[in-house]
Amino acid sequence: MLEAGAVGGACLLLPAETALPVRAAGALDPTKVEKYVAELVIPPVMPRDYRDRKADVDRYTIGVRQFRQQVLPPGNPATTVWGYGSVRHRGTFSFPALTIEAEFGRAVRVTWMNQLRNAQGRYLPHLLPVDPTLHWANPPGGLSGRDSRPAFTSTPGPYRGPVPIVTHLHGGLNEEESDGYAEAWYLPDARDIPRGYASVGSFYEEFGRKFAVRFGQGWGSGAAVFQYANRGRAATLWFHDHALGVTRLNVYAGLAGFYLLRGGPDDLPQGVLPGPAPKPADPPGTRYYEIPVVIQDRSFNNDGSLSYPTSRAFFDGFKGPYVPGSDIAPIWNPEFFGNSIVTNGRTWPVLSVEPRRYRFRFLNGCNSRFLILKIIADRSARRPASPALPFWQIGSDGGFLPAPVQRDQLLTAPAERADVIVDFTSLPVGTELYLVNEAPDAPFQGGTAGTDFEPADPRTTGQVMKFVVRPLTAPDTTVPPAHLALPAFRPLGPASRTRKLSLNEVNSARLNGVGPRAVLLGTLGPDGKPVLMGWDGPITEDPALGATEIWEFHNLTKDAHPIHIHEVQFQVVDRQPAGQAARPPDPWENGFKDTVITYPNGVTRVRVKFDQPGRYMWHCHMLDHEDNEMMRPYRIGPA
């Protein structure tokens, strides 16, 4: 057995191993999974290879491997997952990944390795069903057919070949070759890659050459090397896979982790906020008061394996015809909502807290699910429930807010982060509280729980984790959140251009009433009608280097979408429901953001400054959407 790290509640892993069959053992009933018996795992710090003091660069070698982890409570079968870990340090592979701690002004260089192969050096197929009919990385197409939508004469089964990956630092401000571009993927360096397969994506060689010229280091087989400058604001960032057309599957399998950027002029001195965060040399039993928390939804089979739809019929009952009888993909589902909540890699964990203030860095890591988080006293209370403790939000995606905001609940879309303080000071020892979720078990459309939609199932997806108050071990000398003076906030200047962009769903062009077959981005034409664009359409968003623009997202669908723009941190300007006056952003959106909720039947405006040349992406962060065309390339600077 290998330990993920010497911290309280560290998860135990089995070593990376040969391919394990994904057995259809039947769906596990989440109501029968015991809750609040396993401690919350606090992700340890990812150990670096070494610090290059001459170049002022921290170097890491991080691989992606397959292993088994106890995600369900002890006594249940372990789950085969994928995860990141340090290639040079034993026992560091986990789901979610160990946390990369970065310092303002000191670069981080990571060699990202695709190690999805067995002990004999043969590639491991995907744990989940890959739909090969989408516009995706498509290694079987060879160099001329990679990154495309392959043609089939009959409905194919799931792709079972070697798996492409490429890692994106979400929220990072980096050169194009280090962004994790969806077409810069690469296969594992396995001995049995089929003849004629493309082993890298369309932009891998170009970005590899640019990196070698810029930094003097090549990438090598089955790997890519990225450098992160860390010149942005202190913030909660995260990294995850971004390979074209399989992002939803690679992230669901476990490829995600925190990247915390600290220091610089936009951070606070040590001791002002609750801490410490985990350190590599901490002894067992060390108490932590700053805790990153990623919340994800998953489903399981009775044998502990991850469960994911194997057919479009899971979504809407449509059983075909698929190929060639229709234009509906046979496996892809427009959205998927797991029936269990997994927090830091464990189902429904419990955290012991002291009567003091804690800093939680929440990340919505779900593929499609929005979350509305509350802390309540009775987990069986009728929903919506009365909050027992407020959140004090001090930061969002791009760092600290202008001022703390007190909130009874946290609405977060997939990929959004909320940096909050929760004050347990007044609670007696033995108090039990529950973090619950009141967003729907369905696509979010806005509105209020209990009035506009049915809250999540209070027996399962309506519960997240438990807090139990234990005795105080040391006095709390941090500043109460109501009295916090956060770093000075500098808004962006006036915009020189406004772009009108559209969010669209399209139904089958061949079968009435069947859809959506894809989800698309686009522009608005002079007549106000949408011009729909796919991933491989010509670039239409081409801001000049140094330009500040307003991007208007016209959501023409019935659901809310979280829109993410790579490479930048923007500011929300306003929202304008159809036929109504524009309204300002919510108070917790007044900081810098990289992901924004765009509500249906309305316009959401953001102000963006583009100060790094190169080719990047913008897309919906509902991963099922971005994997079927709701993603577009954009370019900063000259073509």
C-alpha positions in Angstrom: 0.0 0.0 0.0 1.2 3.5 -0.8 0.3 6.6 1.2 -0.7 9.7 -0.6 0.9 11.9 2.0 1.5 12.2 5.8 -1.6 14.2 6.6 -4.7 13.4 8.5 -7.2 11.6 6.4 -4.7 10.9 3.5 -6.1 8.4 1.0 -4.5 5.0 0.5 -3.7 4.0 -3.0 -2.8 0.8 -4.8 0.1 1.0 -7.2 -0.3 1.7 -10.9 -1.1 -1.6 -12.6 -2.2 -3.4 -15.6 -5.5 -2.8 -17.4 -8.5 -3.6 -15.2 -11.7 -4.7 -16.9 -14.7 -2.3 -16.4 -17.4 -4.8 -15.4 -21.0 -4.0 -15.8 -21.8 -5.2 -12.3 -25.0 -3.1 -11.9 -25.6 0.4 -10.7 -24.8 1.0 -7.0 -27.8 2.5 -5.1 -26.4 5.7 -3.6 -29.0 5.7 -0.8 -27.3 2.5 0.5 -23.8 4.1 0.6 -23.0 4.9 4.2 -22.3 8.6 4.8 -19.9 10.5 7.0 -17.7 7.6 8.0 -14.5 8.5 6.2 -12.4 11.6 7.0 -12.1 14.4 4.3 -8.8 14.0 2.5 -6.9 17.3 2.6 -4.7 17.1 -0.6 -1.0 17.3 0.3 1.4 19.4 -1.6 2.8 18.0 -4.9 6.6 17.5 -4.3 8.7 19.2 -6.9 11.8 17.6 -8.5 14.0 20.5 -7.5 14.3 24.2 -7.4 16.5 25.7 -10.2 17.8 28.7 -8.3 19.8 30.0 -11.2 16.7 30.3 -13.4 14.3 30.8 -10.4 12.1 27.9 -11.7 10.5 25.1 -9.7 10.6 21.9 -11.7 8.1 19.0 -11.6 7.7 15.8 -13.5 4.0 14.8 -13.2 2.5 11.7 -14.8 -1.0 10.4 -15.4 -1.5 6.8 -14.3 -4.2 4.3 -13.6 -4.6 2.9 -10.0 -7.2 1.9 -7.4 -8.4 4.2 -4.7 -10.9 3.9 -1.8 -13.5 6.5 -3.0 -16.5 4.7 -1.5 -16.5 4.2 2.3 -14.2 1.5 3.8 -15.7 -2.0 3.4 -16.8 -1.2 -0.2 -14.8 -2.1 -3.3 -12.0 0.3 -4.3 -12.5 2.2 -7.5 -10.2 2.2 -10.5 -9.4 5.8 -11.4 -6.8 8.0 -13.2 -4.8 10.6 -11.4 -1.8 12.8 -11.5 1.3 12.3 -9.4 5.0 13.0 -9.1 7.0 10.5 -11.2 10.0 11.0 -8.9 8.2 10.6 -5.6 6.5 7.4 -4.5 3.0 7.3 -3.2 1.9 10.6 -4.8 -0.7 9.5 -7.4 -4.2 10.3 -6.3 -7.6 11.5 -7.3 -7.9 14.5 -7.0 -4.2 15.3 -7.6 -1.9 16.6 -4.9 -1.8 20.4 -4.9 0.8 22.4 -6.7 1.9 25.4 -4.6 3.3 28.2 -6.7 4.9 31.5 -5.7 4.3 34.8 -7.4 7.2 35.7 -9.8 8.8 32.2 -9.6 8.0 30.1 -12.7 6.9 26.5 -12.5 8.0 24.1 -15.3 6.1 20.8 -15.5 7.0 17.8 -17.6 3.5 16.3 -18.1 3.8 12.6 -18.9 1.1 10.3 -20.3 1.7 7.0 -18.5 -1.5 5.3 -19.3 0.2 2.0 -20.0 0.5 -1.3 -18.1 3.6 -2.9 -16.5 4.4 -4.5 -19.9 4.5 -1.1 -21.6 1.2 -1.6 -23.5 -1.4 1.1 -23.6 -4.4 1.1 -21.3 -7.8 1.7 -23.0 -10.2 4.2 -21.5 -12.1 3.3 -18.3 -15.2 4.9 -19.9 -17.0 4.6 -23.3 -15.4 6.9 -25.8 -17.7 8.0 -28.6 -15.6 7.9 -31.8 -18.2 9.7 -34.0 -17.6 13.1 -32.4 -15.2 15.7 -33.6 -12.4 14.6 -31.4 -8.6 13.9 -31.2 -9.2 10.7 -33.4 -5.7 9.0 -33.3 -6.9 6.3 -35.6 -7.3 8.8 -38.4 -3.5 9.2 -38.7 -1.9 12.5 -39.4 -4.4 13.5 -42.1 -7.4 12.6 -40.0 -6.5 13.5 -36.5 -8.6 16.2 -34.7 -11.6 15.5 -36.9 -15.0 13.9 -37.1 -14.4 10.5 -38.7 -16.9 9.0 -41.1 -18.5 5.7 -40.4 -20.9 3.6 -42.6 -22.4 1.9 -39.5 -22.7 2.6 -35.8 -19.3 1.9 -34.2 -18.7 0.7 -30.7 -16.6 2.7 -28.2 -13.0 3.5 -29.1 -10.7 1.2 -27.2 -7.3 2.5 -28.3 -4.6 4.5 -26.6 -5.9 7.6 -24.8 -4.8 11.2 -25.7 -4.3 13.7 -22.9 -3.1 17.3 -22.5 -3.2 19.3 -19.3 -4.7 22.9 -19.0 -3.9 25.2 -16.1 -7.3 26.8 -15.7 -7.0 30.5 -14.8 -3.3 30.7 -15.7 -1.9 33.5 -17.8 0.6 31.7 -20.0 2.1 31.5 -23.5 0.1 29.5 -26.0 2.4 26.5 -26.1 1.9 26.0 -22.3 -1.9 26.5 -22.2 -3.0 22.9 -22.8 -4.5 23.5 -26.3 -7.1 20.8 -27.1 -5.3 19.8 -30.3 -1.8 19.6 -28.6 -2.6 16.2 -27.1 -0.3 13.2 -27.1 -0.6 9.4 -26.6 1.4 7.4 -24.0 4.9 6.2 -25.0 3.6 2.6 -25.3 5.1 -0.3 -27.2 1.9 -1.2 -29.0 0.5 2.0 -30.5 -1.2 0.7 -33.7 0.5 1.3 -37.0 -0.8 4.4 -38.7 -2.2 6.1 -35.6 -1.4 9.7 -34.9 0.5 9.8 -31.7 0.2 13.6 -31.2 -2.4 16.3 -32.0 -2.3 18.8 -34.8 -0.6 21.6 -32.8 1.7 19.4 -30.7 4.8 19.8 -32.9 4.3 23.5 -33.5 4.0 24.2 -29.8 6.8 21.9 -29.0 9.1 23.8 -31.3 8.1 27.1 -29.9 8.7 25.9 -26.3 12.2 24.6 -27.3 13.1 27.9 -28.8 11.8 29.9 -25.8 13.2 27.7 -23.0 15.8 25.4 -24.6 14.0 22.1 -23.7 12.4 19.6 -26.0 9.3 17.6 -25.0 10.1 14.0 -25.8 7.8 11.0 -26.6 4.6 10.7 -24.6 5.1 14.0 -22.8 4.8 17.8 -23.1 6.7 20.5 -21.1 4.8 23.6 -20.0 6.1 26.6 -18.1 3.8 28.8 -15.9 5.1 32.3 -15.3 3.0 32.9 -12.2 2.7 36.7 -12.7 -1.0 36.9 -12.0 -2.9 37.7 -8.8 -2.7 35.3 -5.9 -5.6 33.0 -6.6 -7.2 29.5 -6.5 -6.3 27.9 -9.9 -6.7 24.3 -11.0 -5.5 21.9 -13.6 -7.3 19.3 -15.6 -7.2 17.4 -18.9 -8.3 19.2 -22.0 -7.9 16.7 -24.9 -10.2 17.4 -27.8 -13.5 15.5 -27.6 -12.6 13.4 -24.5 -12.2 16.0 -21.8 -15.5 15.0 -20.1 -14.2 11.4 -19.8 -10.6 12.1 -18.8 -11.8 14.5 -16.0 -14.5 12.1 -14.9 -11.9 9.4 -14.6 -10.0 11.6 -12.1 -7.7 14.1 -13.9 -8.0 17.3 -11.9 -6.1 19.0 -9.1 -5.5 22.4 -7.3 -2.9 24.9 -8.2 -2.6 27.6 -5.6 -0.7 30.8 -6.5 0.5 32.7 -3.5 2.3 36.0 -2.8 2.8 39.2 -4.8 1.1 42.5 -4.4 -2.4 41.0 -4.5 -2.0 38.7 -1.5 -2.4 39.2 2.3 0.4 38.7 4.9 0.6 35.4 6.7 -1.6 35.2 9.8 -4.3 37.5 8.6 -6.3 34.6 7.1 -6.8 31.1 8.5 -3.9 28.8 7.9 -1.7 26.9 7.6 -2.1 25.0 4.4 -0.5 21.5 4.1 3.3 21.4 3.8 5.4 18.5 2.5 7.2 17.9 5.8 4.2 18.2 8.1 4.0 15.3 10.7 0.9 13.1 10.9 -1.9 14.8 12.8 -1.1 18.3 11.8 -4.2 20.5 11.9 -5.0 22.6 8.9 -7.3 25.7 8.8 -7.0 26.4 5.0 -8.5 23.6 3.0 -9.0 23.3 -0.8 -12.3 21.4 -1.5 -13.3 20.0 -4.9 -16.8 18.8 -5.2 -17.7 16.4 -8.0 -20.6 14.1 -8.9 -20.0 10.5 -9.8 -22.0 7.3 -10.2 -20.7 3.8 -9.3 -21.3 0.2 -10.2 -21.7 -2.5 -7.5 -18.1 -3.5 -8.0 -16.9 0.0 -7.2 -16.1 0.9 -10.8 -17.1 4.3 -12.2 -20.4 4.3 -14.0 -21.0 6.5 -17.1 -23.5 6.3 -19.9 -22.8 3.8 -22.7 -25.5 5.0 -25.0 -27.4 8.2 -25.9 -30.5 6.3 -24.7 -29.4 7.1 -21.2 -30.2 10.8 -21.8 -33.5 10.8 -23.6 -34.4 7.2 -24.5 -33.3 7.6 -28.1 -32.1 4.2 -29.2 -31.4 5.0 -32.8 -31.0 4.9 -35.7 -27.5 6.3 -35.3 -25.0 5.8 -38.1 -26.0 6.0 -41.0 -29.7 6.6 -40.2 -29.3 9.9 -38.4 -26.9 12.6 -37.3 -27.2 11.7 -33.5 -24.0 10.5 -31.9 -24.6 7.0 -30.4 -22.8 7.4 -27.1 -22.4 11.1 -26.3 -25.0 12.5 -23.8 -25.7 16.3 -23.8 -25.4 16.3 -20.0 -24.7 13.7 -17.3 -25.5 14.0 -13.6 -23.9 11.5 -11.2 -26.1 10.2 -8.4 -23.3 10.5 -5.7 -21.3 13.4 -4.4 -17.5 13.0 -4.1 -15.6 15.5 -2.1 -11.8 15.5 -2.4 -11.9 12.0 -3.8 -14.3 10.5 -1.2 -18.1 10.0 -1.1 -19.7 12.1 1.7 -16.8 12.6 4.0 -16.6 14.2 7.5 -14.3 16.9 8.6 -13.4 17.6 12.3 -13.2 21.4 12.9 -12.3 23.5 15.9 -14.4 26.4 17.2 -12.4 28.9 15.0 -12.3 30.4 11.5 -11.5 28.2 8.5 -10.6 29.2 4.9 -12.2 26.9 2.3 -11.2 27.1 -1.4 -14.2 25.6 -3.0 -14.1 24.3 -6.6 -17.1 23.0 -8.5 -15.3 20.1 -10.4 -18.5 18.6 -11.8 -18.9 17.9 -15.5 -22.4 19.4 -15.8 -23.8 20.0 -12.4 -24.3 23.4 -10.8 -24.0 23.6 -7.0 -25.9 25.7 -4.5 -24.1 25.1 -1.2 -25.4 25.8 2.3 -24.3 24.9 5.8 -27.3 23.6 7.8 -27.9 22.0 11.2 -30.2 19.1 10.2 -29.4 17.1 7.1 -32.9 15.7 7.0 -34.5 19.2 7.0 -36.9 20.0 4.2 -35.3 21.7 1.3 -34.7 24.5 0.8 -33.4 24.6 4.4 -32.5 27.4 6.7 -28.7 28.1 6.8 -27.0 27.6 10.1 -23.7 29.5 9.3 -22.9 32.0 6.6 -20.0 32.0 4.2 -17.8 35.1 3.9 -16.6 35.1 0.4 -13.2 36.8 0.0 -12.2 35.6 -3.4 -13.3 34.2 -6.7 -11.6 32.7 -9.8 -9.0 35.4 -10.2 -8.1 36.2 -6.6 -9.5 38.5 -3.9 -12.7 40.5 -4.2 -12.7 44.2 -3.5 -14.3 43.5 -0.1 -15.7 40.4 1.7 -19.3 39.4 0.9 -21.5 37.6 3.4 -23.6 34.9 1.8 -26.1 32.4 3.1 -25.4 30.1 0.1 -22.9 29.7 -2.7 -24.0 29.3 -6.3 -21.2 27.8 -8.3 -21.1 26.6 -11.9 -18.7 23.9 -13.2 -15.1 25.3 -13.0 -16.0 28.3 -10.8 -14.1 28.8 -7.5 -15.2 30.5 -4.3 -12.6 31.4 -1.6 -14.5 31.7 1.6 -14.2 31.9 5.4 -16.5 30.0 7.7 -16.5 31.0 11.3 -17.2 28.1 13.7 -16.0 30.2 16.7 -19.4 30.3 18.6 -20.2 26.6 18.3 -20.0 24.3 21.3 -17.8 21.2 21.0 -19.8 18.3 19.6 -21.9 20.4 17.2 -22.6 18.7 13.9 -23.3 20.7 10.8 -23.8 19.6 7.1 -22.7 21.1 3.8 -25.6 20.5 1.5 -26.4 21.2 -2.2 -29.7 22.7 -3.2 -29.1 23.0 -7.0 -31.2 20.8 -9.2 -30.4 17.3 -10.4 -30.8 18.6 -13.9 -29.5 21.5 -16.1 -29.6 24.8 -14.2 -31.7 27.5 -15.6 -31.5 30.1 -12.9 -34.1 30.9 -10.2 -34.7 29.8 -6.6 -34.7 26.3 -5.1 -38.1 25.2 -4.1 -39.8 27.8 -6.3 -38.3 27.6 -9.8 -36.9 24.1 -9.5 -36.8 21.0 -7.3 -33.6 20.9 -5.2 -31.2 18.0 -5.4 -32.2 14.7 -3.8 -31.7 15.4 -0.1 -30.9 11.7 0.5 -27.9 11.7 -2.0 -26.8 14.6 -4.3 -28.3 17.1 -1.8 -25.6 16.2 0.7 -21.9 17.0 0.4 -20.0 16.6 3.7 -20.3 16.9 7.5 -18.5 19.1 10.0 -18.0 18.0 13.6 -16.7 20.6 16.1 -13.8 19.3 18.3 -12.0 21.1 21.1 -9.8 24.1 20.4 -6.1 23.3 20.3 -4.7 26.8 19.8 -6.1 30.3 19.9 -7.4 31.9 16.7 -5.6 35.1 16.0 -6.9 35.7 12.4 -8.9 38.7 11.5 -12.7 38.3 11.5 -14.0 38.4 7.9 -16.2 41.4 8.5 -13.1 43.4 9.4 -10.8 42.2 6.6 -9.1 44.8 4.4 -8.5 42.9 1.1 -5.8 43.9 -1.4 -6.4 47.0 -3.5 -8.6 46.2 -6.6 -7.7 47.7 -10.0 -10.6 47.6 -12.5 -9.9 47.2 -16.2 -10.1 50.3 -18.4 -12.6 51.3 -21.1 -13.2 48.9 -24.0 -12.4 49.7 -27.6 -14.7 47.1 -29.2 -17.8 45.0 -28.4 -18.2 41.5 -29.8 -21.6 39.8 -30.0 -21.4 36.1 -29.4 -24.1 33.4 -29.4 -24.7 30.2 -27.4 -26.8 27.7 -29.3 -28.2 24.2 -29.3 -29.0 22.4 -32.5 -31.4 19.5 -33.0 -31.2 16.7 -35.5 -31.4 17.9 -39.1 -32.8 14.5 -40.1 -35.2 13.5 -37.4 -38.0 15.6 -36.0 -38.0 16.2 -32.3 -34.6 14.6 -31.6 -31.9 16.7 -30.0 -29.8 18.3 -29.1 -27.3 16.7 -31.5 -24.6 19.3 -30.7 -24.1 22.5 -28.7 -22.5 25.4 -30.6 -21.0 28.8 -30.1 -21.1 31.5 -32.8 -21.6 35.2 -33.5 -24.6 37.4 -34.1 -24.9 38.7 -37.7 -26.0 42.3 -38.6 -29.6 41.1 -38.6 -29.3 39.8 -35.0 -29.5 36.2 -36.1 -26.9 33.7 -34.8 -24.1 32.5 -37.1 -23.3 29.1 -35.8 -19.6 28.0 -35.7 -18.0 24.6 -35.0 -14.6 24.0 -33.5 -12.9 23.8 -36.9 -14.5 26.9 -38.3 -12.3 30.0 -39.1 -11.3 32.2 -36.2 -13.8 35.0 -35.7 -12.5 36.3 -32.3 -9.1 38.0 -33.0 -8.4 40.8 -30.5 -5.3 42.9 -30.9 -2.5 42.5 -28.4 -3.2 44.9 -25.5 -6.8 45.5 -26.5 -9.6 45.7 -24.0 -13.0 44.4 -25.3 -16.5 43.7 -24.2 -17.7 40.2 -25.0 -21.5 39.9 -25.1 -22.7 36.3 -24.6 -26.2 36.0 -26.1 -27.6 32.8 -24.6 -30.2 31.4 -27.0 -30.6 28.1 -25.2 -32.9 27.2 -22.3 -30.1 26.4 -19.9 -27.4 28.4 -18.1 -23.8 27.8 -19.4 -20.5 28.6 -17.6 -18.3 30.3 -20.3 -14.6 30.1 -19.8 -12.0 32.2 -21.7 -8.5 30.9 -21.6 -5.4 33.0 -20.8 -7.3 35.9 -19.3 -9.0 37.1 -16.1 -12.0 39.3 -17.0 -14.6 41.4 -15.1 -18.3 40.9 -15.3 -20.0 44.1 -16.6 -23.7 43.3 -16.4 -26.5 40.9 -17.3 -29.6 41.8 -19.3 -32.6 39.5 -19.4 -34.6 39.7 -22.7 -36.8 42.8 -22.7 -35.5 44.2 -19.4 -32.9 46.7 -18.3 -29.3 45.5 -17.6 -28.5 44.7 -14.0 -25.0 44.8 -12.4 -23.1 41.6 -11.5 -23.7 40.0 -8.1 -21.4 41.3 -5.3 -19.3 38.1 -5.3 -18.7 38.6 -9.1 -17.0 42.0 -8.7 -13.5 40.6 -8.7 -11.6 39.0 -11.6 -13.2 35.9 -13.2 -12.3 33.4 -15.8 -15.6 31.6 -15.9 -19.0 33.3 -15.9 -22.6 32.0 -15.7 -24.6 33.0 -18.7 -28.3 32.7 -18.0 -30.8 31.6 -20.7 -32.8 34.1 -22.7 -30.5 37.0 -21.9 -27.1 38.7 -22.5 -24.1 38.5 -20.2 -21.3 41.0 -20.7 -17.7 40.8 -19.6 -14.7 43.2 -20.0 -11.5 41.5 -21.1 -8.0 42.7 -21.6 -5.8 40.6 -24.0 -2.1 41.0 -23.2 -0.5 37.7 -24.3 -0.2 36.9 -28.0 -1.1 33.5 -29.3 -3.8 30.9 -30.0 -6.2 30.0 -27.2 -9.8 28.8 -26.7 -13.1 29.9 -25.2 -15.8 27.4 -24.4 -18.7 26.2 -22.2 -17.3 24.5 -19.1 -20.1 21.9 -19.0 -17.6 19.3 -20.3 -20.2 17.3 -22.2 -21.0 20.5 -24.1 -17.4 21.5 -24.9 -16.7 17.9 -26.1 -19.4 18.2 -28.8 -18.6 21.6 -30.5 -19.3 24.2 -27.8 -15.7 25.4 -28.0 -14.0 27.8 -30.3 -10.4 28.9 -30.9 -9.4 32.5 -30.7 -6.2 34.4 -31.4 -4.6 37.4 -29.7 -2.4 39.5 -32.0 -1.6 39.1 -35.6 -2.7 36.0 -37.5 
